[in-house]
């Protein structure tokens, strides 16, 4: 479990690279979560990741970065889930109406965030 945070960072960076290359894939994924109450599955996944960050932060190279990211992830996910489902669907529709360069820009940010998580989350020897 000592590399779990770094693995999450690596997956985030790889995900971002894939979206830079193929942004329509991410747009389709947003469409999948926009149906019904599927958005709550993503919320649960984000809360689990945030809790993992908080649980394993002390084992990381830069624990303060991982703690801050964990808190932001959990709080943001809870606040998102607290919105009415109609507002969540409207937010997804807004995201899906964005041009492809918007997805690529966010994907570059995801790559950088993933690298930060990978570096800060690397276990201390």
Buried (B, 14 or more C-beta within 10 A) or exposed (E): EEBBBBEBBBBBBEBBBBBBEBBEEBBEEBEEBBEEEEBBEBBEEBBEBBEBBBBBBEBBBBBEBBBBBBBEBBEBBEEBBEEEEEEBBEBBEEBEEBEEEEBBBBBBEBBEBBBBBBBBBBBEE
